Amino acid sequence: MCVHCRLELPFTNFETIKENPIEKLFFGRAQLEFATSLFFFSKGDKVQNIMHNIKYNEQKELAIFIGKIFGERLQNILTINSVTTIIPIPLHPQKQHLRGFNQSELFAQGLNEVLNIELCTDNVFRNVNTETQTRKNRIERWQNVEKVFDIKKTSALKNKHVLLVDDVLTTGATLEACAQSLIEKCNCKVSIATIAVAMT
């Protein structure tokens, strides 16, 4: 990505704002330590183009590069300094097999190249292959993901501070379900970092 394009990207700068719009989205839904998104997402913009190229044109190096940019912006945030483990939101094995990779895992990999903490990709899993969330409203999205996340070894995450990583935040239903599962089953702290947020 050239310097010109990078400068034109719609950064949210939410990581520097206490009680930013991402954190407020989860108020009363999940007890989070910190939450932010790197970019604003709008149809037809550069960010959608980046996401499309990663997801459908398999530009894996671009995903890792974006993760590194995010890591650079988060590395001096006080709350992030206490994070012990980065966990990308998992895809169901069938969906990952069809796609060949999990883009959230690639973003997390890039993040971790900067933050240099434990990256865990095999402990949290989806036990249900849910339908696509694209055309669902907020309630339908929550019902679709309410009990789909589980943890293989809860003791490995007990009392830790987990940073959940995902691609695009819309209603937050998927992240909420995963965060709640981690908090309830592992007694750990949870923060959230998404590459983009679709603000309505």
N, C-alpha and C positions, 0 to 999 in steps of 0.2 A: 504494500500500500504506500503510495507516494505521500510526501509530506503535505502537499496541498490538500489531498483528499482527507488525510488524517485531521488537519486543522478544521475542515468543514464538517466533521462529524458532530451530531447533536448530543454532546455530553450533558448529562443531567446535573452533575456536581452534587448530587444528593448525599454523597459520602461525607461531605463537609457540613451537612445541615442536621442538627438535632431534631428529632420528631419530623423527619422529612415525609413527603407524601407516600413513600413505600412503607415506612414504619407505621404511618397512620392507617394504611389499608388493612394492616393486620391487628390493629387495636381491638381487643375483645374477642379475637379469633385464635391467636396463638401468642404465647409469651416469648417474645423475641428479644435478644440482646441488641441487635443491630440489623438493619435491612437497607439495601440500596440497589439501584440499577445503574448501569454504565451509560446507556444511551436512551433517548426517546425514540419510539418506534412509530412510524406513520406509513401508510400504504404508499408505495411508489417512491419512497426515499432511499437514501444510500444504505441505511441500516437494514431495510427489508431486502435490498439487493445483496448485502453481505450475508444475511441469514439464508437467503435462497441459494446462493452459491455454495455455502457450507453444506446445507441439508441435501440439496438435489444435485449439485455438481461435484460433491465430495472434495471440496477444498479444505482438507483437514488442517493444512499448515496455516490457513487464514484463521481458523477457529483458535488454534494455539496462540497465534500472534495477538488476536483480540484479547484472549485470556491474559497474556503478558501485560498488555496496556492496562487492563483492569487491575492486575496485581500491583503495578507501579503506582496506581492511584489509591490503592488500599493499604499499602505497606506502612504508611505513617499514621494510620487511623488507630487511635488508642484501643478501641474495643476489639479490633481485628488482631492486635498483638496478643490477646489472650486465647485466640482460636488454636485448638490443638489438632483438629482434623477437618479436612475438606472432603465433602461428599457430594458428587454430582447426582442430580435426580435420575434414578435408573429408568431405563426403558424395560418393557416386558421382553424376555428372551426371544420370543417370536418376532416382535417388532424390530429388535436389534439385529436379529439374524437377517431379516428382509432388507434393512437399511445398510447393514454391514458395519455400523459404528453408532455411538451415542455422542451427539454433538456437545451435550452438556459435560460429558467426560473430557472431551478435548479442551473445552473452555477451562475446566478445572485443572487440567494438566498445565496449561499456559499460566494460570494463576499461581500454581504451585512452583513453577520455575522461578517465580519472583519471591513468593512468600516462604518457600522452602520448609513446609511442615508436612505432616502425614497426609497422604492422599489415599482415601479408602474407596474402592470401587466395587467391592464384592460382599459387603456386609448388609447393606440395605437393598431390598429387592421388591419388585412388584409381584404379587401373587395372583393378580388378575390382569388379563389383557384387555384394558378398557377401550371403549370406542373413542374416536377422535373427539376432542373438546371444541373444535372450531366453531360449530354452529349451536353450541349449547349456551343457555343463559347461566347466571351465577349459581342458582340453586341446582340446576341440572348438572353443572360441572362438579359441584361439591358431592352430590349423590353418586356421580360417576367414579369418584376417586376416594370416597370416604374411608373405605377399609382395604385399600389395595396395597399399602406398604407394610412390609414386615422386616424384622431384623434377625439375622442368623445368630449372631453372638452379641447379646445385649451388654454383657460384662465388658466387652472391648471398648464400649462407648460411655460407660458409667462415669458420671462426674466430669465428662469432657465438654469442650466447647466446639460444637460442630458448625461449620460454614456450609450451608446447602447452596449448591450452584445449579442454576437453570438457564435456559435460553431467553424466552420471552415471557414476561409477566403480564397477564391480562386480569382475570378475577382473583388470582392467587389461590384458587381451590387446591391445585395439586401440591403446591408448596405448603399450604396450611395442613393438609392431610399428612404429608411426610413429616413436617415439624412436630405435629401433635403426637404422631407415633413414636418419634425419637424421645420427646420429652417424657411421655407417659411410661414407655418401656425401658428407657435407659437412664432416666433421671439426669439428663445432660442439658446443657445450655445450647440454644440454637440461634444462629444468625443466618441471614439470607442475602445472596448476591446474584442478581440476574443480569444478563448482558443487555437486555433491553426491556422497556416498559411501554405498553400501549396505553397511553393516557386518554381517557374518554372525556 
